């Protein structure tokens, strides 16, 4: 787990880790939700009431502190995957407004995001466009003092419950590629915006496919300048990429906790499962993978907070290693639990479903490997 006593962190991070752990102990006793939408709304409200969502918002001159976000996500994920999701989406969904919004846009939306009264979403992915974001087809056309938007977005987290959506649409031609994209603030009440499909995934979250049919937005909805959308999307994703690794770290740490707890009481002949050399080997592997991920996350978050000019490689390494190793750690925990590990309701079974998506969203593992390799090659040619 991330240790705030490490030199990457300051006293404020140590205080946050202590206070947040106490809040989790009091408020997140294995959250299970029959109604995922209602549970997410309640979690956002409670996180806002506790002042924790203040960590998610910032300004162009003072962006969110990545080390604080990483500590928060690791701690929340260890307690509840849904709580981590609710927290993270408030940051990602409003990140473009924090980093690139004007004073009026920030004043209109960020207080509600921080208070938990406005739920945020980030709409980039489309049915035919995932990692190749430069090729999105959703189109916004200027009509006097308005923009008319048509298209679809899919796998939109908080899509069924959002109040405000950061929307990326094409304002240039297809030939313009990434330079033809722009970012907009889309209120969920906008006429012509509908939830076309609720998407059910293995770890239940409020995901949706959204349809935009002649949605009219005022000129003031544009974030930054026309054509800035791709840069805004990539910088927003980069701000939060390390924290995806932190969430994976929280899941992995909980898996180790569960494996230790189970193996020390599970009888195996005259001894316990934990007395068996094979089990001890697995526990050692799990702990080592977790600490390696934590150090990569701490380094990348520290670099980002301290303005290291190009930390893409460190962020990609942190996200890649933490998510891939968390999948492996959780799989080992499931294996140690035997049949119980794949039984609905067991914590390790829940973790097994929760971790899988983290290797895909906000830059799939394959993309992170490309980022790392290309950076290494560029460095070698200097």
N, C-alpha and C positions, 0 to 999 in steps of 0.2 A: 504494500500500500504506500501511497505518497506520505513521506515522513516530513512534516513541516519543520522539523528540527534541522533538516539538511540546509547547507549554506545557500541554496537557491532561494530560500524563503526568508521573509521578514516576520517581525513579531505580529503584525496584523494578520498574516496567514496562519500563524499558530493559534491566535485567538479565534479566527474563523473556524478552523478545524475543530477546536474544542467546543465552541458554541453550536456548530452545526451538528456534531455528533450527538450532543445533548438534545437538540430539537428532533433529530431522527428517532432517538430512543423514546421520546415522548409522543411523537405523532405518526410514526411509520412502522407500526407493528405488523409487518407482512401484509401490505395492502393487497387485497384481492377484490376484483370488481366484476360484478355481473353486468353493470352498465358502465362501459369504459368512458363514454362521453361525460357522464355525470361525475365519475371519479376524477377525470382530468380537470374538469372545471373546479371541483372542490380542492384538488391539489394546487392548482394555480392560485386560487383564492387564498389558501393557507400559506403558501410560500410568499405571496405578496404581503399578507398580513404580518408575517414574521420579518419582513424587510429583506428577505433573501433575494428577491428578484431585482433589487437595486444593483446586484452584481452584474446583471445582464445588459444594462443600458449604459450609454456613455455619450460622448460628443466626438466630433471629428478631432478635436485637440486632446481629448481624454477618453480613449476607447476603453471598453471593459478590460479589467485586469485578468490576463489569461491564467495566471497562477491561481487566483481566487476561483475562477471558473473550473479549473481542473480539480482543485480540492473539493469544491462543491459537488461536481458530477461524480467523482470517485466515491464520496461519502454517501450521496443519495443513491447511487446505483447499488452499492453494497446493501442498502436497506430495502430499496424498492425500484425496480426497473421503470415503473410507471411514473414515479416521482422524479426520477432523472429525466425522463422524456418530457414531462410537463415543464420542468425548469429549463432544459436545453432549448426547447422550441420557443420559449419566450425570448431567449437571446438570439437565436438564429433568425426567427421570424421578424424581429425588429432591428437586427444588426445593420442592415443597409440604411435605415433611418438614423441610427446612432452615428454611423461612420460618414454618411454622405448627405443626410437630410438637412434642409435649411432650418433656421430657427423656428419658423412657424410649424413645419412638419414635426419637428421634435417636440414642440410644446403641445401639439394636438394629440400625439399618440403615446409618447414615451412615459408620461406619468401614469397612464392607465395600464401600460405593460408592467411597470414596476409595482404598481399597487395590486396587480392580479385581477383587475376589473376589465382588461382588454386582452383577449387571447390572440396571439400572433401566429402567422404561418408564413412559409417561404415557398413560392411557387415558381420553380424552374423546370423541373422534369416534365416531359410530355410523352404521350403514348409511343412516339417514334424517336424520341431523343432522350438519352440518359447522360452518360459521361461526355458525349459530344454536344455539349451545351451550346456551342457556337452555331448549331444548325437548328435551333428551335424555330417553330413555324407559327406559333401564336402571334397574331399581327395587331398592331396598333396604328391607326391612320389618323392623321390630324384633320380635324374639321372645325375650323375657326378657333375658338378658345377651348375646344374639347378634343379628346382622343376617343376614337371608337375602337373597341377591342373585340376581336373574335378569335376563338381557338379553344384548345383544351389543355389542361394540365393534369398530371396523374401522380399517384403515390405522394400526395400532398399531406404531410403530417399536420394534424389539427384541422384538416380540410372540412370536417363535419361540425366543428365548434368555433372556428376562428371568428374574431371580430375585425381584424385587420390583416391583410395579406400583402406581402411584398411580391409583386408580379413582374416577371421578365417577359417582354414581348418584342417582336421585330418591328422596328420603325423604319429600317432601311430595306434594301433589296436582299434577296437570297445571296446574290454575289458578294454583298458586303461582309458576309460571314459574321464574325464576332463584333465587327465594328458597326453592325446594323442593329444591335440590341439596345434596348433602354429599360429602365426600371421604374415602376410605378407603385404608388400606394393605392391599394384596392380595398375599400370598405366592404365587408361581407354582405352589407345590405344593398349593394349596388344592383340596380335593375338589370336583368339579363344574366346574372351570375347564378348558376345552379349547381347543386351536388348531383352529378350525373350517376355516380356509383359510389357506394361505400365499399372499400376494399378490405377484405378480411385477410389478415396475415397470421403467421404461426404464434407470434406474441401480440395479442390484441392491443391495437393502438387506434386512435381516431384518424384513419387514413381515407382519402377520397380522391376520386377523379372529378375534376371541376370543368364545367362547360361555360364559356363566355360567348354570349350571343348578342352582339351589338351593345356591349357594355359601354356606357359613356362616362368618361372621367374628365374632370376639369384639368386645364393645363397645369394647375398647381400640384397635381398628383405626381408629376414627373420628379423622380429623385435624381439629383445631379443634373447632367446635361443630356441631350439627345445623343445616343450612341455610346453612352457610358455604361450601359447595362452589363456587358460582359465583365468589365473591370470591377464593377460594383459587386457582382455575384462572386467572382473569384476571390476578392479581398475579404468579403464577408465569410465565405466558406473557409478561407485560410485562417481567419481569426478563431474559428471554432473547431478546426480540424484536430488540434491537439487534444481538445476536451473530449472528442469521441474516444480517443485512446484512454482517457481518464475514466470514462464510463465503463469501458471494457475492463479496465483495471479493477474497478469496484465489483463488477460481476465475478471476476476471477478470484478476488480476495474472499468473496462470500462463498464461492465454491470450495476454496481451501478450508475455510471455517467449517463448512458442512462436512467435508471429508474427514477432517480431524475429529470433529465431534462424533461422527458415525463410527469411524474406524477404532476409536478408543473404547467403545462400549460393545461393538459387535463381536460376539463370540466366534472363535475359529478354533475348534478343538478345545484344548485346555487353556488357550491364550486368547488374545483379541486379534482382530484384523490388523491393528496397528503394530503388533509384535512381529508380524511377518515381514521378512526382508524385502519382498516385492512391493508391499505397501509403503514401506519406508523409502524405497527408491522413488516411487511415484510422488510421495509427499515432498521429497527433496526437489524433484524436478519442478513441481508446481510452485514451490516457494521461490526457487531461483528464477523462474520465468517471470513471476510477479515482480520481484525486485528489479530485474532488468528493465521491464516495461516502465516501472515507476521512475527509474533514473532517466530513461529516455524522455519521458513526459516532462519531468522536472526541468531537464536541460532545455527542451524546446520551448516550454512556457516561459522560462527565464529569459531566453533569447528574445522571444517576442515582446515581452514586457520591457526589455531594455533596449529595444530599437535596433537589434542586430539587422543589418540591411537586408540580408537575404537568408531567411531561416527556413526556406521551403524544404530543404533536405532533412533538417532536424525534425520538422513537423511531420513530414511524410514517414520518416523512420519511426517516430513515436506512434503515429496512428497505425501503421502497418504492423509493427511488432506487437503492440498491445492488443490489437484486435485478433490477430492470428494466434498469438499465444494464449489469449483468454479462451478462444475456442478449444484449444488443446487442453488447457487446464480444466475447463468445465467437462470436457469429454472424459478426462481421467477421473474426475469426481463422480460422474455418472457411472463409470465402469466399477469404481470401488463400491458403489451402493448396490450393485447387482440389479436384480429385478425392481427394487424400490426406485432406482435411478431413472427408470422410464415410466414410472407410475404417475399419472396425473395427480397433482397436488403436492408432490415432493418438490422441495426448493431447487434441487439440482436439475430436475426436469424443467422447471420454469426458466432457470438460468440457461439451459441448453437452447430453449426457444428464443430467449431474449438476445443472446449474443450474436446469433447468425446474421442479422441485418447489419450490424456494425461493420462487417467486412465489405459491405456494399455501399452504404450511403455516405455522402460527403466525400466521395473519392474512393472507388473500389480499390482493393488491395493491388490489383493489376496496374491501376493508374499510379498508385504510390510507388510501386517498383520502377515504373518508367520515369517518374520524377527524380527518384534517387539516382538511377543509372545515368540519366541525361546530365544531371548536375555533376556527377563524378567525371563523365567524359569531357564536359566543358572545362572543368578544373584541370584535367590532365593536359588539355591543349593550350592552356594559358602560357 
